[in-house]
Amino acid sequence: MWDLGLPIGADRDHEYCNVMIGGGSVIEHIGLLGWRCLVIGCDGDPLVDHQIELVRKLEEKAVAVVSVFGGGGFHGMELFDPEKARALSQVIPPGLSN
């Protein structure tokens, strides 16, 4: 899938999939566009440390971000567990999808 989504010859250290590349210039653009971000994670996700780092960088660059991190679980758990899906719907700020 990465090969389909990235420019020819690019790897995952491209700004399209790693916004930390280039000192966070992509994050600055997110802030300038006025976008709001929701980052959710759990300690059962092997990349949770990267998610936490992303939230810190977004906050540094004054991007509106809501973050929710919890214990247990796994990546994509909201797709398989109705209770987790309900909990997710409660943390999504009103109007985030607009």
C-alpha positions in Angstrom: 0.0 0.0 0.0 2.9 2.4 0.7 4.1 2.0 -2.9 0.7 3.1 -4.1 0.4 6.1 -1.9 3.9 7.5 -2.2 5.8 9.1 -5.1 7.9 6.7 -7.1 11.1 5.9 -5.3 10.0 7.3 -1.9 10.0 5.3 1.3 8.2 5.7 4.6 10.6 8.5 5.5 8.6 10.8 3.2 6.6 13.7 4.6 3.4 12.1 3.4 3.7 9.4 6.0 6.1 10.8 8.5 5.2 14.4 9.3 8.2 14.7 11.6 10.5 14.8 8.5 11.9 18.2 7.6 11.6 19.7 11.1 7.8 19.4 11.1 7.1 21.7 8.1 4.0 19.6 7.3 2.7 20.2 10.8 3.1 24.0 10.3 1.0 23.7 7.2 -1.7 21.9 9.2 -1.8 24.7 11.7 -1.9 27.4 8.9 -4.9 25.6 7.3 -6.7 25.7 10.6 -7.2 21.9 10.7 -8.0 20.2 14.0 -6.6 16.8 14.9 -7.7 13.9 17.0 -5.0 11.4 18.1 -6.1 8.3 20.0 -3.9 5.5 21.2 -3.3 2.8 23.8 -0.3 1.1 25.3 -1.2 -2.0 23.4 -0.2 -0.3 20.1 3.5 -0.8 19.3 3.6 2.8 17.8 2.0 4.6 20.7 5.3 6.4 21.5 5.2 7.9 18.0 1.6 9.0 18.5 2.6 10.8 21.8 5.5 12.4 20.0 3.2 13.6 17.2 0.8 15.2 19.8 3.7 17.0 21.4 4.8 18.4 18.0 1.3 19.4 17.1 0.9 21.3 20.4 4.4 22.9 19.9 3.2 24.2 16.5 -0.1 25.5 18.0 -2.3 23.0 16.1 -5.6 22.4 17.7 -5.3 18.8 18.9 -7.3 16.5 21.1 -5.5 13.4 22.4 -6.8 10.4 24.2 -4.4 7.7 25.4 -5.4 4.7 27.5 -4.3 1.4 28.8 -4.9 -2.0 27.1 -6.4 -2.4 23.7 -4.7 -2.6 20.3 -4.6 -0.7 17.0 -8.0 -0.4 15.4 -9.8 -1.8 18.4 -12.8 0.5 17.7 -13.5 -1.5 14.6 -13.9 -4.8 16.5 -15.3 -3.8 19.9 -18.6 -2.0 20.0 -17.9 -0.6 23.5 -14.6 0.9 22.3 -16.4 2.4 19.3 -19.0 4.0 21.7 -16.2 5.4 23.8 -14.5 6.8 20.7 -17.7 8.5 19.6 -17.7 10.3 23.0 -14.3 11.8 22.6 -14.7 13.2 19.1 -15.3 16.9 19.6 -18.5 18.3 18.0 -17.9 19.6 14.6 -14.5 17.8 14.1 -15.8 16.1 11.0 -16.8 19.5 9.4 
